């Protein structure tokens, strides 16, 4: 899979001011059956985005049409927990191209 290279990105930002977001919150383990880097975006932040009956939670930022953009602004310690490249894949597959945050050590060295 080729990734978008850019030197300038013009986009709105999507705020996710939650601290200590771990990789299982980014992409729950039950969705890690695929080995290709695509198809994970549908389940990005799955348990925060959807109710158990698969209806969107209206109060979650990714379900708010006002916040459509390619920049995700997270809280401190983003990507903590187990090392899971699928988390980076899910972020990219959803459409984010930049994540601004204080990252967990887990995310250092992961290439989307």
Protein Blocks (a to p, Z undefined) as FASTA:
>chain_A
ZZdddfbdcddddddfbghiafklmpgfklmmbfbfghklmmgoklmmpcfkopacfkbm
klpmklgcfbdcddehihiajddfklmmmmmmnopabdcddddfklgopaZZ
